[in-house]
């Protein structure tokens, strides 16, 4: 029952407890240190996503305006770019999570960032885009979404299904 929500805020170090010994030296086959502590990150992720919905809406409106103006300037040819508007959420996540701060605007406001689960290193923009795509695919099918969230609730490290597929972790900033 150590470090559960019933005992108050997390009091441990930056890495999960339960790792049975010293870290092995780096070399072939070594995955790196254990994932950073993700205690309390699931509720923060939910609030960050609600904030990101607002930012994605604003980003989509700006894209719509830019495409509209481009379409007028190019006599309608630019309006073919309206096809990318449904992907604006994925583009937003790829730019922000794949950027130097490793988090969307909502995640920054909630004190979260995305890292590689095995090394704690940064995420490239393609992986960030695929991460968002997997989440939106799960969100569009209710059963997959429930399974995705359920995995995050059951696991001690609070990693959701689409995090596990891409070896990512959303952690609180130190």
C-alpha positions in Angstrom: 0.0 0.0 0.0 3.0 2.2 -0.1 2.7 5.3 -2.3 -1.0 4.8 -2.9 -3.4 7.7 -3.3 -4.7 6.9 0.2 -1.4 7.7 1.9 -1.1 11.2 0.4 1.2 12.6 -2.2 4.1 10.5 -3.5 7.1 10.7 -1.2 9.7 8.6 -3.1 12.6 9.4 -5.3 12.6 10.1 -9.0 12.5 6.4 -10.0 10.1 3.6 -9.2 10.8 1.6 -6.1 11.1 -2.1 -6.3 14.1 -2.2 -8.6 16.1 -4.9 -6.9 19.6 -3.6 -7.1 22.2 -1.3 -8.6 21.8 -0.2 -12.2 23.9 -2.3 -14.6 26.5 -0.6 -16.7 25.4 0.7 -20.1 26.1 -1.7 -22.9 24.4 -3.9 -25.5 21.0 -5.1 -24.3 20.7 -2.6 -21.5 17.4 -0.8 -21.6 18.4 2.1 -19.3 17.0 3.1 -15.9 13.4 2.3 -15.0 10.7 4.7 -16.0 10.4 7.9 -14.1 7.6 8.1 -11.5 4.2 8.6 -13.0 2.3 8.8 -9.7 -0.8 11.0 -10.1 -0.3 11.5 -13.8 -3.5 9.9 -15.0 -5.9 12.5 -13.7 -3.5 15.3 -14.8 -3.4 13.7 -18.3 -7.2 13.9 -18.4 -7.3 17.6 -17.5 -4.4 18.3 -19.9 -6.4 16.6 -22.7 -9.4 18.8 -22.0 -7.2 21.9 -22.2 -5.6 20.5 -25.4 -9.1 20.2 -27.0 -9.4 24.0 -26.6 -5.9 24.6 -28.1 -6.6 22.1 -31.0 -9.8 24.0 -31.7 -7.9 27.3 -31.9 -5.2 25.7 -34.0 -7.8 24.3 -36.4 -9.5 27.7 -36.7 -6.2 29.2 -37.6 -5.5 26.5 -40.2 -9.0 27.0 -41.6 -8.5 30.7 -41.9 -5.1 30.2 -43.6 -6.5 27.7 -46.0 -9.4 29.9 -46.9 -7.1 32.9 -47.7 -4.8 30.6 -49.6 -7.7 29.3 -51.6 -8.8 32.8 -52.5 -5.3 33.8 -53.6 -4.9 30.6 -55.7 -8.4 30.8 -57.2 -9.6 27.7 -55.4 -6.6 25.4 -55.7 -5.5 25.9 -52.1 -8.9 24.7 -50.9 -7.7 21.1 -51.5 -5.7 21.6 -48.2 -9.0 21.4 -46.3 -8.3 17.6 -46.3 -5.6 18.1 -43.7 -7.9 19.7 -41.1 -9.1 16.4 -39.5 -5.4 15.7 -38.8 -4.8 19.0 -37.0 -4.9 17.3 -33.6 -2.2 14.8 -34.7 -0.2 17.6 -36.2 -0.5 19.7 -33.0 0.7 16.7 -30.9 3.6 15.9 -33.3 4.8 19.5 -33.2 4.5 20.0 -29.4 5.3 16.6 -28.0 8.0 16.0 -30.6 9.5 19.5 -29.8 12.1 20.5 -27.3 9.7 20.8 -24.3 8.3 17.2 -24.9 4.7 18.2 -24.0 1.6 19.8 -25.4 0.4 23.1 -24.0 -2.1 21.4 -21.8 0.5 19.0 -20.5 2.8 21.9 -19.7 0.0 23.6 -17.7 -0.5 20.4 -15.7 3.3 19.8 -15.2 3.6 16.7 -17.4 5.9 15.7 -20.2 6.4 12.6 -22.4 9.6 10.6 -22.4 10.9 7.2 -23.6 9.9 4.7 -20.9 13.1 2.8 -20.9 15.7 5.6 -21.2 13.8 8.8 -20.1 15.0 10.4 -23.3 13.2 12.7 -25.7 10.6 11.7 -28.3 10.9 12.5 -32.0 8.0 14.1 -33.8 7.1 11.1 -35.8 6.7 9.0 -32.7 4.7 11.8 -31.1 2.4 11.9 -34.1 1.9 8.1 -34.1 1.2 8.3 -30.3 -1.6 10.8 -30.9 -2.9 8.8 -33.8 -3.2 5.7 -31.7 -5.0 7.7 -29.0 -7.5 9.1 -31.5 -8.1 5.7 -33.0 -8.8 4.3 -29.5 -11.0 7.3 -28.8 -13.1 6.8 -31.9 -14.0 3.2 -30.9 -15.5 3.1 -27.4 -14.3 -0.4 -26.5 -10.7 0.3 -27.4 -10.8 3.6 -25.5 -12.2 1.8 -22.4 -9.4 -0.8 -22.7 -6.8 2.0 -23.2 -7.9 3.8 -20.1 -8.4 0.6 -18.2 -4.8 -0.4 -18.8 -3.7 2.9 -17.4 -5.8 2.5 -14.3 -4.7 -1.0 -13.5 -0.9 -0.5 -14.1 1.2 0.8 -11.3 3.1 3.1 -13.6 -0.1 4.6 -15.1 1.0 4.0 -18.7 -2.0 3.6 -21.0 -2.2 1.1 -23.9 -1.0 3.5 -26.6 2.0 4.4 -24.3 2.9 0.7 -24.0 2.8 0.1 -27.8 5.3 2.9 -28.4 7.4 2.5 -25.2 6.5 6.0 -23.9 5.6 7.3 -20.5 3.9 10.6 -19.5 5.6 11.7 -16.3 5.4 14.7 -13.9 8.1 17.2 -14.3 10.6 17.4 -11.5 
